[in-house]
Amino acid sequence: MREWRVPHSDQDLQKFRSKLLGWFHRHQRDMPWRRTRDPYCIWLSEIMLQQTRVAAAIPYYERFLETFPSVRALAGAEEEDVLRLWAGLGYYSRARNLQRAAREIVERHGGEFPRDFAAALALPGIGNYTAAAILSIAHGAPHAVLDGNVARVIARLEAIRGDLREGSRWRALQTSAGRLLDISHAGDWNQAMMELGATVCTPRAPNCAVCPVAESCRARKLGLTETLPEKRRKRAPEKVHLAVAVFLDPAGKTILFPPAKAASRKKEERNSELSALFSRLWHFPAAAVRKDARTELRRHLQTVGGMQMISAAKLLPLPPLRHAVTYREITITAFVVRVKELPGARTGRVLPMNKLHSLAVSGLTRKIARAALAR
Ligand code: SF4
């Protein structure tokens, strides 16, 4: 239990809330999802904003809503169409869960995002933070959000040391967030806390001179604004080496393979890991490399149906590429394989190299394609 609470008294708390809300109403950034109270739009924005900057998310958000303007439209869509619209945002499990949740909402909640916190929490891809954000912003429900921005603000206000994500510390932060919450303006309050963290109380060099709640900040009084929150220990990166074949026929067409299916993932664990590196989306034929990229790729291609002819084809190497996916650092040795006729593999899809975006492909696949086209 911390002996320090900010602000101390109920009166101070009222002043604190009114300063922060007043600041938010004057300075909040204009964002398309702030012009609506539709829970579907707010939900979509919250999912897109996980791991993605606001400016990058806006065009995706607008395109997504043009194509799938309602929960029902999303529930009835082909998964591949959803993933194609998501391509470039990364973390594709977010898109898959979004659609799974939309289907559950149609089947169990009559197409309306549930108003009950526990029911919202039971949907795929919805955790405490997302449920609290959607229900407070759409319906004014009294749930305090706690994400990285809010945690940082509270950690500085209360001068909390240690790893904020550690279980008991995170729970204490959640209690503080609940205590600070202005329940008569829950949606605005939550957005104000997040906005303060995103624009003023930033990870590096917080701008305390313009902070509306600077008077209440213990880290500022103690000269700790630059050192709090303390750094987390990072997971050591896992290094992966991939060899990739970019087939190219005289018409400029190539071949991509589909993501591994759940059933085949069990059978072929190694292929499954590989598929995860491509975010379980369409990808060029690829093999994990242990020793020699060229030899292992040739061997892999010979095992893929219809690619026996590869033994005669030349593998022209591209400059090495690097890519990071969560904690994995991937080195890619890609080869252009010029062929008169593309291998007729059963599951592959043949398409022009400059039209890869017509399938759901990951950032890694697009990076490899750009390198091959540049060559
Ligand atoms: S005074 Fe500085 S450190 Fe404290 S809450 Fe405001 S911006 Fe953050």
Boltz pocket constraint, residues with backbone or C-beta under 6 A from the ligand:
constraints:
  - pocket:
      binder: B
      contacts: [[A, 153], [A, 156], [A, 157], [A, 200], [A, 201], [A, 202], [A, 206], [A, 207], [A, 208], [A, 211], [A, 212], [A, 213], [A, 214], [A, 215], [A, 217], [A, 218], [A, 219], [A, 220], [A, 225]]
      max_distance: 6.0
